Amino acid sequence: MTESFPRQHARTRGFTLGAPRSFTVSDDGHRVAFLRSTAGGDSVNRLWLLDTSTGGEHMAADPVELLPDPGEENLPPAERARRERARESGGGIVAYAGDPGLTQIAFTLDGRVFLADGAEGSVDLLPAEPGAFDPRPSPDGQRVAYVSGTALRVVDAAADGFDRLVVDEPGGTVIWGSAEFIAAEEMGRSRGFWWSPDSRRLLVARVDTAEVPVWHIASPADPAAAPVPTAYPAAGTVNADVSLAVFRLDGSRVNVAWDRDAFEYLARAAWAPRSNPVITVQSRDQRTVVILEIDPDTGATAEIARHTDAHWVELVPGTPTWMGERLVTVENRESARRLVIAGNTATPDTLQVRSVVAADEHRVVFTASDDPTEIHIWQLDGEGKLDRISGQPGVHSAAAGGGTVVAVRAAGTHAGAAVEVMTPTERISIASMAATPSLSPSPQFFVVGSRDLRTAVLYPTDGDGADGDSLPVLLDPYGGPHAQRVLKARSPFLVSQWFADQGFAVVIADGRGTPARGPAWERAVAGDLARPVLEDQIDALDALAQQHPRLDLDRVAVRGWSFGGYLAALAVLARPDRFHAAISGAPVTDWRLYDTHYTERYLGHPDHNPEAYTRTSLLELAGGLSRPLLLICGLADDNVFAAHTLQLSQALFETGRPHQVLPLPGVTHMTPQEQVAENLLLLQRAFLFDSLGLHPQQ
């Protein structure tokens, strides 16, 4: 029998298994490291190396050979937390770090440190402490620093090497060398230590969660299991106390000094390519960011640059960095997020810069959009010449080093992503082993309404497109900051097409607050995460219905996860005249229960702006529910806690409003478990059919 799409989608983890990923380019451009499993149903990632001079690739490390059962790793808690923050659903080698030349590459399996020799092709198990996490070789390749428990340690890069403690404060609430929850979840900083270029010192973060509120994640399906305490800084509460120190390998320590009362967020830290480390710190209200250079001998800091914004300063991936001696940042200037070099604007206002990929004295490689539905790779050279590297339409990401760029392209013309390694003289393809989806999405893209909303519409594959009988409508948005759904690639629309093939016209719209439309567009949700995003979904729906008579506005449902789940529940609670059913997965229902950095960026501190929290709370709207609502939550979710769903359910029950709740034991904010992922799609379909009075497709 042909495998159903829900089953195939679940088994392949959304068709990500087997796809090459996590690219790193050596500083001379001669080597490319990446991860890839061997097939679309294989969850065990291997480490691969590509030689750009020959175009040949080889497997540098295979967990199947290194572990007796690589699918059943005993992961340390820190590694489980890192994978959840990174939304990592794979197994085997899921993260690695190398020296600048990618001659020594470190990774962990089962909490043990392994070191792959890129030149010799060997893999050694290092004599590190158990429960190891985030190993990173020194630039000279002679040692590997790693975290074990609450300690930072260093082990020599030899199978019979010496392991030593750098720093630890056991038995308390202090962890050295790891990123705290807020840094990893919201700021894009997943690490907590950095080697000096000369390999003699380490800049190390100290995280103390003593004052952070402790929440608990229970396992109701296992009443014998004790609740797991979790330090969670909800909006308006105390953040982790984060500081820094510089350690020499002889154990000497220098504490780093900056005004941590004024700038409590450590957003970025880097040492290379500078001779002194550079950090980026941010104020609690996120309106000021300061870049500081550290004197590693004294711990004193000197200000290099300061950025301010009336709403918030965006933390752009890859910044700050350096083009030779010139500081490279990305700032809001006029109507665009623009590349800024040594204080001078370097890109036009027609480009919205997304990230900086790499920089050296000769060029800056970055990603940017001149059309919100596409992302391209660009290069700016030392003379100010701007070129687009990615030639074909689509959604691109990149890695770069030396003269080599790895371009990853997702497009509407093919499933998955195509990977091309571009050197000054060669073009080398890296093959994907991912499965081919059993369906082929056919989104139609439109710009609609007075705000030029980017939208997509999908019809049943075997239907008549925009002509034919009317169809019930399913809105399938995310709708919130930092994410887009309307992108000109095939993979983001796979699940949407499956729902369309069940007999729906699926509508997706990116409204105010989503990326790539400029600073004013993103800041339109400041102080209100509800009204603008819901208005834009309705405006897009109405505008599309003018062009697409098949859209039946008397049968409109909405589904979403995370912010999309919030938006789905908001839709039926606030506008039951327009929305007739909703599926709300992992929704934030009261923003007072969500974390400090994300929530306060948009709504301010709850003590200073309580009305913003009141007008965006779903609990305040519970008494008005008159439409079918399905709430779904993972009981092990440490990002959007199950309390969000349960408190809304309680408010609905107390006001006599019928609804459905699906609690998922052992499930986090992700749903990688095959049975869970498959059955979630089938259950949602059944709920939609029942709520809208539809009959299953034959």
C-alpha positions as CSV (number, residue, x, y, z in Angstrom):
1,M,0.0,0.0,0.0
2,T,1.1,3.6,-0.7
3,E,2.2,5.3,2.5
4,S,-0.1,8.1,3.5
5,F,1.3,11.7,3.7
6,P,0.7,12.0,7.5
7,R,2.7,8.8,8.0
8,Q,5.4,9.8,5.6
9,H,5.7,13.3,7.1
10,A,6.0,11.9,10.6
11,R,8.4,9.2,9.7
12,T,10.8,11.6,7.9
13,R,10.5,14.4,10.5
14,G,9.0,16.7,8.0
15,F,11.3,15.4,5.2
16,T,14.4,16.7,7.1
17,L,16.0,13.3,7.6
18,G,18.7,12.7,5.0
19,A,19.1,16.3,4.1
20,P,22.5,17.9,4.4
21,R,22.6,20.6,7.1
22,S,24.7,22.5,9.7
23,F,27.4,23.6,7.3
24,T,30.8,25.0,8.4
25,V,33.5,26.3,6.0
26,S,37.2,26.3,7.0
27,D,38.8,29.7,7.2
28,D,40.8,29.0,4.0
29,G,37.8,27.7,2.2
30,H,39.3,24.3,1.5
31,R,37.0,22.2,3.7
32,V,33.3,22.1,4.3
33,A,31.9,20.1,7.3
34,F,28.2,19.2,7.5
35,L,25.8,16.7,8.9
36,R,23.6,14.2,7.0
37,S,21.9,10.9,7.7
38,T,22.0,8.1,5.2
39,A,18.3,8.1,4.2
40,G,15.0,9.8,4.5
41,G,13.9,7.5,7.3
42,D,17.3,7.5,9.1
43,S,17.4,9.8,12.2
44,V,21.1,9.2,13.0
45,N,23.2,12.0,11.6
46,R,26.8,11.4,10.5
47,L,29.6,14.0,10.2
48,W,30.9,14.6,6.7
49,L,33.8,16.5,5.2
50,L,34.0,17.9,1.6
51,D,37.4,18.7,0.1
52,T,36.7,21.8,-2.2
53,S,39.8,21.3,-4.2
54,T,38.8,17.8,-5.4
55,G,35.0,17.9,-4.9
56,G,35.3,14.6,-2.9
57,E,33.4,14.1,0.3
58,H,33.8,11.4,3.0
59,M,32.2,10.4,6.2
60,A,34.4,11.7,9.0
61,A,32.4,10.1,11.9
62,D,29.7,7.5,12.1
63,P,27.8,7.1,15.4
64,V,26.8,3.6,14.3
65,E,30.4,2.6,14.6
66,L,31.1,4.6,17.7
67,L,28.1,3.6,19.9
68,P,26.5,0.2,20.3
69,D,23.0,1.8,19.9
70,P,23.2,5.4,18.6
71,G,19.4,5.7,18.6
72,E,19.3,5.3,22.4
73,E,21.7,7.9,23.7
74,N,21.8,8.7,27.4
75,L,21.8,12.5,26.9
76,P,22.9,14.9,29.7
77,P,20.2,17.4,30.7
78,A,22.1,20.3,29.2
79,E,22.2,18.5,25.8
80,R,18.4,17.8,26.0
81,A,17.8,21.4,26.8
82,R,20.1,22.6,23.9
83,R,18.2,20.4,21.5
84,E,14.9,21.7,22.6
85,R,16.0,25.3,22.2
86,A,17.4,24.5,18.8
87,R,14.2,22.5,17.9
88,E,16.5,19.6,17.1
89,S,14.6,16.4,16.3
90,G,17.4,14.3,14.9
91,G,19.8,11.9,16.6
92,G,23.4,10.8,16.3
93,I,25.8,13.8,15.8
94,V,23.5,16.8,15.9
95,A,26.1,19.5,16.7
96,Y,29.8,19.9,16.3
97,A,32.6,22.5,16.5
98,G,36.0,22.6,14.8
99,D,39.2,24.5,14.8
100,P,39.5,27.2,12.1
101,G,41.0,24.8,9.5
102,L,38.5,22.0,10.3
103,T,41.3,19.7,11.0
104,Q,40.0,18.8,14.5
105,I,36.2,18.5,15.0
106,A,34.6,17.8,18.3
107,F,31.2,16.4,19.1
108,T,29.5,14.4,21.8
109,L,27.6,11.1,21.8
110,D,26.0,9.6,24.9
111,G,27.6,12.4,26.9
112,R,31.1,11.5,25.8
113,V,33.6,13.7,23.9
114,F,34.8,12.5,20.5
115,L,37.4,14.2,18.3
116,A,37.5,13.6,14.5
117,D,40.8,14.3,12.7
118,G,39.9,15.8,9.4
119,A,43.3,15.1,7.9
120,E,43.9,11.6,9.2
121,G,40.3,10.4,9.0
122,S,40.5,9.0,12.6
123,V,38.1,9.5,15.5
124,D,39.2,9.4,19.1
125,L,37.2,9.1,22.3
126,L,38.8,11.6,24.7
127,P,39.2,10.9,28.4
128,A,36.6,13.6,29.4
129,E,34.2,13.5,32.3
130,P,30.8,11.9,31.7
131,G,27.8,14.0,30.8
132,A,29.8,16.2,28.5
133,F,28.2,19.0,26.5
134,D,29.2,21.5,23.8
135,P,32.8,20.5,23.2
136,R,34.9,23.0,21.3
137,P,38.6,22.6,20.1
138,S,41.1,25.3,20.7
139,P,42.2,27.2,17.6
140,D,45.5,25.3,17.6
141,G,43.7,22.0,17.8
142,Q,45.6,20.9,20.9
143,R,42.8,20.9,23.5
144,V,39.0,20.6,23.7
145,A,37.0,22.7,26.2
146,Y,33.6,21.3,27.2
147,V,30.9,21.6,29.9
148,S,30.1,18.7,32.3
149,G,27.4,19.3,34.8
150,T,28.0,22.8,36.2
151,A,31.7,22.9,35.4
152,L,33.8,23.9,32.4
153,R,36.7,21.5,31.7
154,V,39.5,21.2,29.2
155,V,40.9,17.9,27.9
156,D,44.0,17.4,25.8
157,A,43.2,16.4,22.2
158,A,44.6,12.9,22.5
159,A,43.1,9.6,23.4
160,D,45.5,9.4,26.5
161,G,45.4,13.1,27.1
162,F,45.0,15.0,30.4
163,D,41.6,16.3,31.6
164,R,41.5,19.3,33.9
165,L,38.9,21.5,35.7
166,V,38.8,25.1,34.7
167,V,36.0,26.3,37.0
168,D,33.1,25.0,39.0
169,E,30.7,26.0,41.8
170,P,29.0,22.7,42.6
171,G,25.9,22.2,44.7
172,G,24.2,25.5,44.0
173,T,22.5,27.4,41.3
174,V,25.5,28.4,39.2
175,I,26.5,26.9,35.9
176,W,29.7,27.8,34.0
177,G,30.1,27.7,30.3
178,S,26.4,27.3,29.2
179,A,23.9,29.7,27.7
180,E,21.0,30.4,29.9
181,F,17.4,29.8,28.8
182,I,16.7,33.3,27.5
183,A,20.0,33.5,25.5
184,A,19.3,30.2,23.8
185,E,15.6,30.5,23.3
186,E,15.3,34.2,22.4
187,M,18.7,35.8,21.7
188,G,20.3,33.2,19.3
189,R,23.2,32.6,21.7
190,S,23.6,28.9,22.2
191,R,27.0,28.8,23.8
192,G,28.7,30.0,27.0
193,F,32.5,30.0,26.4
194,W,35.0,31.2,23.8
195,W,38.6,30.4,23.1
196,S,41.2,33.1,22.6
197,P,42.9,33.0,19.1
198,D,46.2,32.0,20.8
199,S,44.5,29.1,22.6
200,R,45.8,30.2,26.0
201,R,42.7,31.7,27.5
202,L,38.9,31.2,27.7
203,L,36.1,33.7,28.1
204,V,33.5,32.0,30.1
205,A,29.9,32.9,31.1
206,R,28.7,32.3,34.6
207,V,24.9,31.8,35.0
208,D,23.3,32.0,38.4
209,T,19.5,31.2,38.5
210,A,19.1,31.6,42.3
211,E,16.6,34.4,41.9
212,V,14.8,33.1,38.9
213,P,11.3,31.8,39.6
214,V,11.1,28.0,39.7
215,W,8.3,26.3,37.8
216,H,7.6,22.6,37.6
217,I,6.9,20.3,34.8
218,A,4.9,17.3,36.0
219,S,4.2,14.0,34.2
220,P,0.5,13.2,35.0
221,A,0.7,10.0,33.0
222,D,3.4,8.7,35.5
223,P,2.2,9.7,39.0
224,A,5.4,8.2,40.5
225,A,7.6,10.6,38.6
226,A,8.6,13.7,40.6
227,P,7.9,17.1,38.9
228,V,10.9,18.5,37.2
229,P,11.9,22.0,38.6
230,T,12.7,24.6,35.9
231,A,14.1,28.1,36.3
232,Y,11.7,30.1,34.1
233,P,12.0,33.9,33.9
234,A,8.4,34.9,33.1
235,A,7.6,38.5,32.0
236,G,8.2,40.9,34.8
237,T,10.2,38.5,36.9
238,V,13.9,38.1,37.6
239,N,16.3,37.0,34.9
240,A,19.3,34.8,35.4
241,D,22.4,36.7,36.7
242,V,24.9,36.4,33.8
243,S,28.5,37.5,34.2
244,L,31.9,36.7,32.5
245,A,35.4,35.9,33.5
246,V,38.6,35.2,31.6
247,F,40.5,32.1,32.6
248,R,44.1,31.1,31.7
249,L,44.7,27.4,31.6
250,D,46.8,27.6,34.7
251,G,43.6,28.5,36.6
252,S,44.1,32.2,37.0
253,R,40.9,34.3,36.6
254,V,40.0,37.8,35.7
255,N,36.4,39.0,36.1
256,V,34.9,41.1,33.4
257,A,33.3,44.4,34.5
258,W,30.4,46.2,32.8
259,D,27.3,47.8,34.1
260,R,25.2,44.7,34.6
261,D,22.4,46.6,36.3
262,A,21.9,48.7,33.2
263,F,22.6,45.9,30.7
264,E,21.6,42.6,32.1
265,Y,21.4,40.7,28.9
266,L,24.6,39.2,27.4
267,A,23.4,39.0,23.8
268,R,26.7,38.1,22.0
269,A,30.3,37.3,22.7
270,A,33.2,36.5,20.4
271,W,37.0,36.5,20.6
272,A,38.3,35.8,17.1
273,P,39.2,37.6,14.9
274,R,40.0,40.3,17.4
275,S,43.0,40.0,19.8
276,N,40.6,41.0,22.6
277,P,37.1,39.6,23.2
278,V,34.1,41.6,22.2
279,I,30.7,41.3,23.8
280,T,27.2,42.8,23.0
281,V,25.0,43.7,26.0
282,Q,21.4,44.8,26.0
283,S,19.3,46.7,28.5
284,R,16.2,45.1,30.0
285,D,13.8,47.2,28.0
286,Q,15.9,46.3,24.9
287,R,16.0,49.8,23.6
288,T,19.8,50.1,24.0
289,V,22.6,47.8,22.9
290,V,26.2,48.4,23.6
291,I,29.2,46.7,22.0
292,L,32.2,46.4,24.4
293,E,35.8,45.3,24.0
294,I,37.3,43.5,27.0
295,D,40.9,43.9,28.2
296,P,41.5,40.2,29.0
297,D,44.4,41.1,31.4
298,T,42.3,43.4,33.6
299,G,38.6,42.6,32.8
300,A,37.9,46.3,32.0
301,T,35.6,47.1,29.1
302,A,35.6,49.9,26.6
303,E,32.6,50.9,24.5
304,I,33.0,50.5,20.8
305,A,29.5,51.3,19.6
306,R,26.0,52.0,21.0
307,H,22.6,51.5,19.2
308,T,19.3,52.8,20.5
309,D,15.7,52.5,19.3
310,A,12.4,53.9,20.6
311,H,10.9,50.4,20.6
312,W,13.7,47.8,20.6
313,V,17.1,47.1,19.0
314,E,16.9,43.9,16.9
315,L,19.6,41.3,17.5
316,V,20.6,40.3,14.0
317,P,22.3,36.9,13.6
318,G,26.0,37.1,12.8
319,T,26.5,40.6,14.2
320,P,28.6,42.4,15.3
321,T,31.6,41.2,13.3
322,W,34.6,42.7,11.5
323,M,35.7,43.5,8.0
324,G,39.4,43.8,8.7
325,E,39.5,46.6,11.3
326,R,36.0,47.9,10.4
327,L,33.0,47.1,12.6
328,V,30.1,45.4,10.8
329,T,26.6,45.8,12.2
330,V,23.0,45.7,10.9
331,E,20.9,48.6,12.0
332,N,17.4,50.1,11.3
333,R,18.1,53.1,9.1
334,E,15.3,54.9,7.4
335,S,12.8,52.4,6.0
336,A,15.1,49.3,6.0
337,R,17.4,47.1,8.1
338,R,20.7,47.9,6.5
339,L,24.3,46.7,6.7
340,V,26.5,49.3,8.4
341,I,30.3,49.2,8.2
342,A,32.4,51.5,10.4
343,G,29.3,53.6,11.0
344,N,28.5,54.1,7.3
345,T,25.4,52.6,5.7
346,A,26.5,50.1,3.1
347,T,23.3,48.7,1.5
348,P,20.4,50.4,-0.2
349,D,17.0,50.9,1.4
350,T,15.5,48.4,-1.1
351,L,17.2,45.5,0.8
352,Q,16.1,44.2,4.2
353,V,19.2,42.5,5.7
354,R,18.4,39.3,7.5
355,S,21.8,38.0,8.7
356,V,25.5,38.3,8.3
357,V,27.0,35.0,7.2
358,A,30.7,35.7,7.3
359,A,33.2,38.6,7.0
360,D,36.9,39.1,6.5
361,E,39.1,42.0,5.3
362,H,38.0,41.4,1.7
363,R,34.2,41.0,1.9
364,V,31.0,40.6,3.9
365,V,28.6,37.8,2.9
366,F,25.0,38.3,4.1
367,T,21.4,37.3,3.5
368,A,18.8,39.9,2.6
369,S,15.4,40.3,0.9
370,D,14.4,42.7,-1.8
371,D,11.1,40.8,-2.0
372,P,9.7,39.6,1.3
373,T,8.8,36.2,-0.1
374,E,12.4,35.4,-1.1
375,I,15.8,35.4,0.7
376,H,19.0,35.8,-1.2
377,I,22.8,35.7,-0.6
378,W,24.7,38.9,-1.1
379,Q,28.3,40.0,-1.1
380,L,29.8,43.4,-0.4
381,D,33.5,43.8,-1.2
382,G,36.1,46.1,0.3
383,E,35.4,48.7,-2.4
384,G,31.7,48.8,-1.6
385,K,30.6,46.8,-4.6
386,L,27.4,44.9,-3.9
387,D,26.6,41.6,-5.7
388,R,23.9,39.0,-5.4
389,I,25.5,35.6,-5.2
390,S,22.3,33.5,-5.4
391,G,21.1,33.6,-9.0
392,Q,17.9,31.6,-8.9
393,P,14.6,32.5,-7.2
394,G,13.9,31.0,-3.8
395,V,14.8,31.0,-0.1
396,H,18.5,30.8,0.5
397,S,20.8,30.3,3.5
398,A,24.5,30.1,3.5
399,A,27.8,29.4,5.2
400,A,31.1,30.9,4.1
401,G,34.9,30.9,4.7
402,G,37.9,31.9,2.7
403,G,36.7,32.3,-0.9
404,T,34.1,29.5,-0.5
405,V,30.3,29.9,-0.1
406,V,27.9,27.1,0.7
407,A,24.5,28.1,-0.8
408,V,21.4,26.3,0.4
409,R,18.4,26.9,-1.9
410,A,14.8,26.0,-1.2
411,A,12.4,26.8,-4.1
412,G,9.0,26.1,-5.5
413,T,10.5,24.0,-8.3
414,H,11.8,21.1,-6.2
415,A,11.3,19.4,-2.9
416,G,13.7,20.0,-0.1
417,A,16.8,22.2,-0.6
418,A,19.6,22.1,-3.1
419,V,23.1,22.6,-1.8
420,E,25.9,24.1,-4.0
421,V,29.4,24.8,-2.8
422,M,30.8,27.8,-4.7
423,T,34.6,28.3,-4.8
424,P,36.4,30.8,-7.0
425,T,36.8,28.1,-9.7
426,E,34.3,25.3,-9.0
427,R,30.6,24.6,-8.4
428,I,30.1,21.4,-6.3
429,S,26.8,19.9,-5.4
430,I,26.1,18.1,-2.1
431,A,23.5,15.4,-2.5
432,S,20.4,15.1,-0.3
433,M,19.2,11.7,0.9
434,A,15.9,13.0,2.0
435,A,12.6,11.3,1.0
436,T,10.5,12.8,-1.8
437,P,7.1,13.9,-0.5
438,S,4.1,12.1,-1.8
439,L,2.4,15.3,-2.7
440,S,3.5,18.5,-4.5
441,P,2.3,21.8,-3.1
442,S,1.0,24.4,-5.6
443,P,0.7,27.7,-3.8
444,Q,-0.5,30.7,-5.6
445,F,1.0,33.9,-4.4
446,F,-0.7,37.3,-4.1
447,V,-0.2,40.8,-2.8
448,V,-3.6,42.0,-1.4
449,G,-5.3,44.8,0.5
450,S,-4.3,48.3,1.4
451,R,-1.2,47.1,3.3
452,D,0.1,44.9,0.5
453,L,-0.2,41.7,2.5
454,R,1.8,38.8,1.1
455,T,-0.5,35.8,0.9
456,A,-0.7,32.3,-0.5
457,V,-3.7,30.2,-1.5
458,L,-3.7,26.4,-2.0
459,Y,-6.5,24.4,-3.6
460,P,-7.1,20.6,-3.8
461,T,-4.6,19.0,-6.2
462,D,-7.3,17.3,-8.2
463,G,-9.6,20.3,-8.2
464,D,-10.3,23.2,-10.6
465,G,-8.0,25.8,-9.1
466,A,-9.7,29.1,-8.6
467,D,-12.8,27.9,-10.5
468,G,-15.4,25.3,-9.4
469,D,-17.5,24.7,-6.4
470,S,-17.1,26.7,-3.3
471,L,-14.7,25.4,-0.6
472,P,-14.5,25.8,3.1
473,V,-11.5,28.0,4.1
474,L,-8.7,27.0,6.4
475,L,-6.4,29.8,7.5
476,D,-2.9,28.3,8.3
477,P,-0.8,31.2,9.7
478,Y,2.0,31.8,12.1
479,G,1.4,35.5,12.0
480,G,3.9,36.7,14.7
481,P,7.3,38.2,14.9
482,H,10.5,36.5,13.6
483,A,8.8,34.0,11.3
484,Q,7.2,34.0,7.9
485,R,4.9,31.5,6.2
486,V,4.6,33.1,2.8
487,L,7.9,32.1,1.2
488,K,8.6,31.0,-2.3
489,A,9.7,27.5,-1.5
490,R,7.9,24.1,-1.6
491,S,8.6,22.6,1.7
492,P,6.8,25.1,3.9
493,F,3.5,24.3,2.2
494,L,3.5,20.5,2.4
495,V,1.1,20.2,5.3
496,S,-1.0,23.1,4.0
497,Q,-1.4,21.2,0.7
498,W,-2.4,18.1,2.5
499,F,-5.2,20.0,4.2
500,A,-6.1,21.5,0.9
501,D,-6.4,18.0,-0.6
502,Q,-8.9,17.2,2.1
503,G,-11.3,19.7,0.5
504,F,-10.2,23.1,1.8
505,A,-9.0,26.3,0.2
506,V,-6.0,27.0,2.5
507,V,-5.1,30.6,3.0
508,I,-1.8,31.8,4.5
509,A,-1.0,35.5,5.2
510,D,2.0,37.3,6.7
511,G,0.8,40.4,8.5
512,R,2.2,43.2,10.5
513,G,5.0,42.1,12.8
514,T,6.5,39.5,10.5
515,P,10.0,40.0,9.0
516,A,11.3,41.6,5.8
517,R,8.9,44.5,5.4
518,G,11.0,47.1,7.3
519,P,11.3,48.4,10.8
520,A,7.9,50.2,10.8
521,W,6.1,47.0,9.7
522,E,7.7,45.0,12.5
523,R,7.1,47.6,15.1
524,A,3.4,47.9,14.3
525,V,2.8,45.2,17.0
526,A,4.5,47.2,19.7
527,G,2.2,47.2,22.7
528,D,-0.4,45.0,21.0
529,L,0.2,41.5,19.7
530,A,-3.5,40.9,19.1
531,R,-5.3,43.6,17.1
532,P,-2.9,44.2,14.2
533,V,-2.2,40.5,13.5
534,L,-5.9,39.5,13.6
535,E,-6.9,42.5,11.5
536,D,-4.4,41.5,8.8
537,Q,-5.7,37.9,8.7
538,I,-9.2,39.2,8.2
539,D,-8.2,41.8,5.6
540,A,-6.2,39.2,3.6
541,L,-9.2,36.8,3.7
542,D,-11.6,39.5,2.5
543,A,-9.3,40.7,-0.3
544,L,-8.6,37.1,-1.5
545,A,-12.3,36.3,-1.5
546,Q,-12.8,39.2,-4.0
547,Q,-10.5,37.4,-6.4
548,H,-11.4,33.9,-5.5
549,P,-15.1,33.2,-5.5
550,R,-14.5,29.6,-4.4
551,L,-13.6,30.8,-0.9
552,D,-16.7,30.2,1.3
553,L,-16.6,32.9,4.0
554,D,-19.4,31.1,5.8
555,R,-17.1,28.2,6.6
556,V,-13.8,29.5,7.8
557,A,-11.5,27.6,10.2
558,V,-8.0,28.5,11.5
559,R,-5.2,26.4,12.8
560,G,-1.8,27.2,14.2
561,W,1.0,26.3,16.6
562,S,2.8,28.5,19.2
563,F,2.1,32.1,18.1
564,G,-0.1,30.6,15.4
565,G,-1.9,28.8,18.2
566,Y,-2.4,32.0,20.0
567,L,-3.7,33.7,16.8
568,A,-6.1,30.8,16.1
569,A,-7.7,30.9,19.5
570,L,-7.8,34.7,19.4
571,A,-9.7,34.5,16.1
572,V,-12.6,32.5,17.4
573,L,-12.7,34.3,20.7
574,A,-12.6,37.8,19.4
575,R,-14.2,37.4,16.0
576,P,-16.7,34.5,16.0
577,D,-18.6,36.4,13.3
578,R,-15.7,35.6,10.9
579,F,-14.1,32.4,12.2
580,H,-16.2,29.3,12.7
581,A,-13.7,26.8,14.3
582,A,-10.1,26.9,15.5
583,I,-7.3,24.5,16.4
584,S,-4.9,26.1,18.8
585,G,-1.6,24.2,19.4
586,A,0.8,25.2,22.2
587,P,-0.8,28.7,22.5
588,V,0.3,31.5,24.7
589,T,-2.9,32.4,26.4
590,D,-1.6,35.0,29.0
591,W,1.5,36.8,28.1
592,R,2.4,37.2,31.8
593,L,3.3,33.5,31.6
594,Y,5.7,33.8,28.8
595,D,9.4,34.7,29.0
596,T,10.9,38.1,29.7
597,H,13.0,38.8,26.6
598,Y,10.3,38.0,24.0
599,T,7.3,39.3,25.8
600,E,8.7,42.6,27.2
601,R,10.2,43.4,23.8
602,Y,6.7,43.8,22.4
603,L,4.5,44.5,25.4
604,G,6.9,46.2,27.8
605,H,7.3,45.3,31.5
606,P,3.9,44.2,33.0
607,D,4.4,46.5,36.0
608,H,4.8,49.5,33.6
609,N,2.3,48.6,30.9
610,P,-0.3,46.3,32.5
611,E,-3.0,47.3,30.0
612,A,-1.0,45.7,27.1
613,Y,-1.1,42.4,28.9
614,T,-4.8,42.7,29.6
615,R,-5.8,43.5,26.0
616,T,-3.8,40.7,24.6
617,S,-4.8,38.0,27.1
618,L,-7.1,35.2,25.8
619,L,-8.3,34.6,29.4
620,E,-10.1,38.0,29.2
621,L,-12.1,36.7,26.2
622,A,-13.0,33.3,27.4
623,G,-16.6,34.1,28.2
624,G,-17.3,35.0,24.6
625,L,-16.5,31.6,23.0
626,S,-19.3,30.4,20.8
627,R,-17.4,28.4,18.2
628,P,-15.7,24.9,18.3
629,L,-12.2,25.2,19.8
630,L,-9.6,22.5,20.1
631,L,-6.7,23.2,22.4
632,I,-3.5,21.1,22.2
633,C,-0.5,21.2,24.5
634,G,2.6,19.2,25.3
635,L,2.7,18.5,29.0
636,A,6.5,18.5,28.9
637,D,6.7,21.9,27.1
638,D,9.2,24.2,28.9
639,N,8.7,27.0,26.4
640,V,5.0,27.5,26.3
641,F,4.0,25.7,29.5
642,A,0.9,23.6,29.7
643,A,-0.4,26.1,32.2
644,H,-1.3,28.4,29.3
645,T,-3.8,25.9,27.9
646,L,-5.1,24.7,31.2
647,Q,-5.7,28.2,32.5
648,L,-7.7,29.0,29.4
649,S,-9.6,25.8,29.6
650,Q,-10.4,26.6,33.2
651,A,-11.7,30.0,32.3
652,L,-13.8,28.5,29.5
653,F,-15.2,25.9,31.8
654,E,-16.1,28.4,34.5
655,T,-18.0,30.5,32.0
656,G,-19.8,27.4,30.7
657,R,-18.1,27.4,27.3
658,P,-17.7,24.0,25.7
659,H,-14.4,23.2,24.1
660,Q,-11.9,20.3,23.6
661,V,-8.5,19.9,25.1
662,L,-5.8,17.4,24.0
663,P,-3.0,17.1,26.5
664,L,0.1,15.2,25.1
665,P,2.2,13.5,27.9
666,G,5.9,13.6,27.3
667,V,5.6,16.0,24.4
668,T,7.6,19.3,24.4
669,H,7.1,22.3,22.2
670,M,8.2,20.1,19.3
671,T,6.3,17.0,18.2
672,P,9.0,14.8,16.7
673,Q,7.5,11.5,17.9
674,E,6.2,9.6,14.9
675,Q,2.9,8.5,16.3
676,V,2.2,11.9,17.8
677,A,3.0,13.8,14.6
678,E,1.0,11.5,12.4
679,N,-2.1,11.3,14.6
680,L,-2.1,15.1,15.2
681,L,-2.7,15.7,11.5
682,L,-5.5,13.1,11.4
683,L,-7.1,14.3,14.5
684,Q,-7.1,17.9,13.3
685,R,-8.7,16.8,10.1
686,A,-11.5,15.0,12.0
687,F,-12.1,18.0,14.2
688,L,-12.4,20.4,11.2
689,F,-14.8,18.0,9.4
690,D,-17.0,17.7,12.5
691,S,-16.9,21.4,13.4
692,L,-17.7,22.6,9.9
693,G,-20.2,19.8,9.1
694,L,-18.1,18.4,6.3
695,H,-17.7,14.8,4.9
696,P,-14.4,13.1,4.5
697,Q,-13.0,13.0,0.9
698,Q,-13.5,9.7,-0.8
